[in-house]
Structures are given as structure tokens and as C-alpha cells.
Amino acid sequence: MKLTSINRLIFALYERLGYLESGLGEFTTSGTYVVDDADHVVGWTNGPQVLLIKNPSENTSKY
């Protein structure tokens, strides 16, 4: 994973809590929504993101 694309402090926190990257790579979600009665449309983009999974070998009883 390219850590330059995510916040290193947040990644370190999740890693400490036993989360791993899923291995599916980065992805971006996007869409549009109508903001008023005149049908003005606004677009949004959220990403890049990575899917994290809980490490099954970790003892999670302490979290």
C-alpha cells in the first residue's frame, strides 16, 4: 500500500488495533445529489480508500 495516499497516523492506529489491509487495493466512491428545489446537482468523491479487515489471529478481547 502507498502510505502517501492515507493519513499515516490513522493507519498506525488501525494497525495497532489489529486491522490489516484486505489486499483488494485502493478504490474511490463518488456520486451526486440534488441540493434544492431548482434541481441543482452537487457531485462528491470519497477516496482513495482501502478496505481494512480485522486480523483473525489477533486476540480482540482487550479492545
DODOSE-110414 format. One record per atom (N, C-alpha, C): atom name; residue number from 1; x negated, y negated, z negated; residue in three letters. Coordinates in Angstrom, 2 decimals. Layout:
<recs>
REC / a / k / u / v / w / r
REC / CA / NUM / X / Y / Z / ALA
...
</recs>
This chain:
<recs>
REC / a / k / u / v / w / r
REC / N / 1 / -0.84 / 1.19 / 0.00 / MET
REC / CA / 1 / 0.00 / 0.00 / 0.00 / MET
REC / C / 1 / -0.87 / -1.23 / 0.00 / MET
REC / N / 2 / -0.42 / -2.26 / 0.69 / LYS
REC / CA / 2 / -1.12 / -3.53 / 0.70 / LYS
REC / C / 2 / -0.64 / -4.37 / -0.48 / LYS
REC / N / 3 / -1.43 / -4.48 / -1.51 / LEU
REC / CA / 3 / -1.02 / -5.24 / -2.69 / LEU
REC / C / 3 / -0.93 / -6.73 / -2.40 / LEU
REC / N / 4 / -1.48 / -7.18 / -1.30 / THR
REC / CA / 4 / -1.36 / -8.59 / -0.95 / THR
REC / C / 4 / 0.09 / -8.96 / -0.65 / THR
REC / N / 5 / 0.94 / -7.96 / -0.34 / SER
REC / CA / 5 / 2.31 / -8.26 / 0.03 / SER
REC / C / 5 / 3.27 / -8.25 / -1.17 / SER
REC / N / 6 / 2.81 / -7.87 / -2.34 / ILE
REC / CA / 6 / 3.66 / -7.90 / -3.52 / ILE
REC / C / 6 / 2.91 / -8.55 / -4.68 / ILE
REC / N / 7 / 3.63 / -8.90 / -5.68 / ASN
REC / CA / 7 / 3.04 / -9.51 / -6.86 / ASN
REC / C / 7 / 2.25 / -8.46 / -7.63 / ASN
REC / N / 8 / 0.96 / -8.65 / -7.76 / ARG
REC / CA / 8 / 0.10 / -7.66 / -8.43 / ARG
REC / C / 8 / 0.49 / -7.44 / -9.89 / ARG
REC / N / 9 / 0.92 / -8.47 / -10.59 / LEU
REC / CA / 9 / 1.29 / -8.30 / -12.00 / LEU
REC / C / 9 / 2.54 / -7.43 / -12.14 / LEU
REC / N / 10 / 3.51 / -7.64 / -11.27 / ILE
REC / CA / 10 / 4.73 / -6.83 / -11.32 / ILE
REC / C / 10 / 4.41 / -5.38 / -10.98 / ILE
REC / N / 11 / 3.56 / -5.17 / -9.98 / PHE
REC / CA / 11 / 3.18 / -3.81 / -9.61 / PHE
REC / C / 11 / 2.48 / -3.11 / -10.78 / PHE
REC / N / 12 / 1.60 / -3.84 / -11.48 / ALA
REC / CA / 12 / 0.90 / -3.26 / -12.62 / ALA
REC / C / 12 / 1.88 / -2.88 / -13.73 / ALA
REC / N / 13 / 2.90 / -3.69 / -13.95 / LEU
REC / CA / 13 / 3.91 / -3.39 / -14.97 / LEU
REC / C / 13 / 4.65 / -2.10 / -14.61 / LEU
REC / N / 14 / 5.14 / -2.01 / -13.40 / TYR
REC / CA / 14 / 5.86 / -0.80 / -12.99 / TYR
REC / C / 14 / 4.96 / 0.43 / -13.04 / TYR
REC / N / 15 / 3.72 / 0.28 / -12.64 / GLU
REC / CA / 15 / 2.78 / 1.40 / -12.69 / GLU
REC / C / 15 / 2.58 / 1.86 / -14.13 / GLU
REC / N / 16 / 2.46 / 0.92 / -15.05 / ARG
REC / CA / 16 / 2.29 / 1.25 / -16.47 / ARG
REC / C / 16 / 3.53 / 1.96 / -17.02 / ARG
REC / N / 17 / 4.70 / 1.65 / -16.49 / LEU
REC / CA / 17 / 5.94 / 2.28 / -16.93 / LEU
REC / C / 17 / 6.20 / 3.62 / -16.25 / LEU
REC / N / 18 / 5.25 / 4.07 / -15.41 / GLY
REC / CA / 18 / 5.37 / 5.39 / -14.81 / GLY
REC / C / 18 / 6.00 / 5.44 / -13.45 / GLY
REC / N / 19 / 6.08 / 4.32 / -12.74 / TYR
REC / CA / 19 / 6.66 / 4.31 / -11.40 / TYR
REC / C / 19 / 5.57 / 4.46 / -10.35 / TYR
REC / N / 20 / 5.90 / 5.12 / -9.26 / LEU
REC / CA / 20 / 5.00 / 5.32 / -8.13 / LEU
REC / C / 20 / 5.68 / 4.85 / -6.86 / LEU
REC / N / 21 / 4.87 / 4.55 / -5.85 / GLU
REC / CA / 21 / 5.42 / 4.28 / -4.53 / GLU
REC / C / 21 / 6.01 / 5.55 / -3.96 / GLU
REC / N / 22 / 7.11 / 5.45 / -3.25 / SER
REC / CA / 22 / 7.77 / 6.63 / -2.67 / SER
REC / C / 22 / 7.01 / 7.18 / -1.48 / SER
REC / N / 23 / 6.15 / 6.38 / -0.86 / GLY
REC / CA / 23 / 5.42 / 6.81 / 0.32 / GLY
REC / C / 23 / 6.16 / 6.51 / 1.61 / GLY
REC / N / 24 / 7.29 / 5.83 / 1.52 / LEU
REC / CA / 24 / 8.07 / 5.50 / 2.72 / LEU
REC / C / 24 / 7.61 / 4.21 / 3.39 / LEU
REC / N / 25 / 6.68 / 3.49 / 2.78 / GLY
REC / CA / 25 / 6.18 / 2.25 / 3.37 / GLY
REC / C / 25 / 7.02 / 1.04 / 3.02 / GLY
REC / N / 26 / 6.66 / -0.08 / 3.61 / GLU
REC / CA / 26 / 7.37 / -1.33 / 3.35 / GLU
REC / C / 26 / 8.60 / -1.44 / 4.25 / GLU
REC / N / 27 / 9.62 / -2.16 / 3.74 / PHE
REC / CA / 27 / 10.81 / -2.43 / 4.53 / PHE
REC / C / 27 / 11.34 / -3.81 / 4.15 / PHE
REC / N / 28 / 12.17 / -4.36 / 5.01 / THR
REC / CA / 28 / 12.80 / -5.66 / 4.78 / THR
REC / C / 28 / 14.29 / -5.51 / 5.01 / THR
REC / N / 29 / 15.09 / -6.13 / 4.14 / THR
REC / CA / 29 / 16.53 / -6.16 / 4.35 / THR
REC / C / 29 / 16.92 / -7.58 / 4.73 / THR
REC / N / 30 / 17.99 / -7.71 / 5.51 / SER
REC / CA / 30 / 18.46 / -9.04 / 5.91 / SER
REC / C / 30 / 19.93 / -8.97 / 6.24 / SER
REC / N / 31 / 20.54 / -10.14 / 6.33 / GLY
REC / CA / 31 / 21.94 / -10.20 / 6.67 / GLY
REC / C / 31 / 22.40 / -11.64 / 6.79 / GLY
REC / N / 32 / 23.70 / -11.83 / 6.92 / THR
REC / CA / 32 / 24.28 / -13.17 / 7.00 / THR
REC / C / 32 / 25.53 / -13.22 / 6.14 / THR
REC / N / 33 / 25.92 / -14.43 / 5.77 / TYR
REC / CA / 33 / 27.18 / -14.62 / 5.06 / TYR
REC / C / 33 / 27.77 / -15.98 / 5.42 / TYR
REC / N / 34 / 29.08 / -16.09 / 5.32 / VAL
REC / CA / 34 / 29.79 / -17.34 / 5.61 / VAL
REC / C / 34 / 29.87 / -18.14 / 4.32 / VAL
REC / N / 35 / 29.52 / -19.45 / 4.40 / VAL
REC / CA / 35 / 29.44 / -20.25 / 3.18 / VAL
REC / C / 35 / 30.62 / -21.18 / 2.95 / VAL
REC / N / 36 / 31.46 / -21.41 / 3.95 / ASP
REC / CA / 36 / 32.58 / -22.33 / 3.74 / ASP
REC / C / 36 / 33.71 / -22.06 / 4.73 / ASP
REC / N / 37 / 34.77 / -22.85 / 4.63 / ASP
REC / CA / 37 / 35.94 / -22.67 / 5.49 / ASP
REC / C / 37 / 35.67 / -23.01 / 6.95 / ASP
REC / N / 38 / 34.58 / -23.73 / 7.22 / ALA
REC / CA / 38 / 34.23 / -24.08 / 8.61 / ALA
REC / C / 38 / 33.40 / -22.97 / 9.27 / ALA
REC / N / 39 / 33.29 / -21.85 / 8.60 / ASP
REC / CA / 39 / 32.57 / -20.68 / 9.12 / ASP
REC / C / 39 / 31.08 / -20.93 / 9.36 / ASP
REC / N / 40 / 30.47 / -21.78 / 8.55 / HIS
REC / CA / 40 / 29.01 / -21.95 / 8.62 / HIS
REC / C / 40 / 28.36 / -20.67 / 8.10 / HIS
REC / N / 41 / 27.42 / -20.16 / 8.86 / VAL
REC / CA / 41 / 26.77 / -18.89 / 8.53 / VAL
REC / C / 41 / 25.35 / -19.15 / 8.07 / VAL
REC / N / 42 / 24.97 / -18.47 / 7.01 / VAL
REC / CA / 42 / 23.62 / -18.56 / 6.46 / VAL
REC / C / 42 / 22.99 / -17.17 / 6.53 / VAL
REC / N / 43 / 21.74 / -17.12 / 6.98 / GLY
REC / CA / 43 / 21.03 / -15.85 / 7.02 / GLY
REC / C / 43 / 20.13 / -15.70 / 5.80 / GLY
REC / N / 44 / 19.86 / -14.47 / 5.43 / TRP
REC / CA / 44 / 18.94 / -14.19 / 4.32 / TRP
REC / C / 44 / 18.03 / -13.03 / 4.69 / TRP
REC / N / 45 / 16.86 / -13.05 / 4.11 / THR
REC / CA / 45 / 15.89 / -11.97 / 4.30 / THR
REC / C / 45 / 15.27 / -11.66 / 2.95 / THR
REC / N / 46 / 15.13 / -10.38 / 2.64 / ASN
REC / CA / 46 / 14.56 / -9.96 / 1.37 / ASN
REC / C / 46 / 13.45 / -8.94 / 1.67 / ASN
REC / N / 47 / 12.22 / -9.38 / 1.53 / GLY
REC / CA / 47 / 11.14 / -8.44 / 1.79 / GLY
REC / C / 47 / 9.85 / -9.16 / 2.10 / GLY
REC / N / 48 / 8.81 / -8.42 / 2.30 / PRO
REC / CA / 48 / 8.77 / -6.96 / 2.34 / PRO
REC / C / 48 / 8.92 / -6.35 / 0.96 / PRO
REC / N / 49 / 9.45 / -5.14 / 0.94 / GLN
REC / CA / 49 / 9.70 / -4.42 / -0.30 / GLN
REC / C / 49 / 9.11 / -3.01 / -0.17 / GLN
REC / N / 50 / 8.93 / -2.36 / -1.29 / VAL
REC / CA / 50 / 8.58 / -0.94 / -1.31 / VAL
REC / C / 50 / 9.50 / -0.24 / -2.29 / VAL
REC / N / 51 / 9.85 / 0.99 / -1.98 / LEU
REC / CA / 51 / 10.71 / 1.79 / -2.85 / LEU
REC / C / 51 / 9.84 / 2.47 / -3.89 / LEU
REC / N / 52 / 10.17 / 2.28 / -5.16 / LEU
REC / CA / 52 / 9.45 / 2.92 / -6.25 / LEU
REC / C / 52 / 10.28 / 4.07 / -6.80 / LEU
REC / N / 53 / 9.61 / 5.11 / -7.24 / ILE
REC / CA / 53 / 10.28 / 6.24 / -7.87 / ILE
REC / C / 53 / 9.62 / 6.51 / -9.22 / ILE
REC / N / 54 / 10.36 / 7.07 / -10.15 / LYS
REC / CA / 54 / 9.81 / 7.42 / -11.45 / LYS
REC / C / 54 / 8.95 / 8.66 / -11.29 / LYS
REC / N / 55 / 7.76 / 8.62 / -11.84 / ASN
REC / CA / 55 / 6.84 / 9.76 / -11.77 / ASN
REC / C / 55 / 7.43 / 10.91 / -12.58 / ASN
REC / N / 56 / 7.79 / 12.02 / -11.95 / PRO
REC / CA / 56 / 8.43 / 13.12 / -12.68 / PRO
REC / C / 56 / 7.52 / 13.79 / -13.70 / PRO
REC / N / 57 / 6.21 / 13.61 / -13.58 / SER
REC / CA / 57 / 5.29 / 14.25 / -14.53 / SER
REC / C / 57 / 5.05 / 13.39 / -15.78 / SER
REC / N / 58 / 5.59 / 12.18 / -15.79 / GLU
REC / CA / 58 / 5.41 / 11.30 / -16.96 / GLU
REC / C / 58 / 6.41 / 11.66 / -18.05 / GLU
REC / N / 59 / 6.00 / 11.55 / -19.29 / ASN
REC / CA / 59 / 6.92 / 11.70 / -20.41 / ASN
REC / C / 59 / 7.59 / 10.35 / -20.61 / ASN
REC / N / 60 / 8.87 / 10.26 / -20.25 / THR
REC / CA / 60 / 9.58 / 8.97 / -20.28 / THR
REC / C / 60 / 10.32 / 8.73 / -21.58 / THR
REC / N / 61 / 10.17 / 9.61 / -22.56 / SER
REC / CA / 61 / 10.92 / 9.44 / -23.81 / SER
REC / C / 61 / 10.49 / 8.20 / -24.59 / SER
REC / N / 62 / 9.30 / 7.68 / -24.30 / LYS
REC / CA / 62 / 8.83 / 6.50 / -25.03 / LYS
REC / C / 62 / 9.30 / 5.19 / -24.42 / LYS
REC / N / 63 / 10.02 / 5.21 / -23.28 / TYR
REC / CA / 63 / 10.46 / 3.97 / -22.62 / TYR
REC / C / 63 / 11.90 / 3.72 / -22.85 / TYR
</recs>
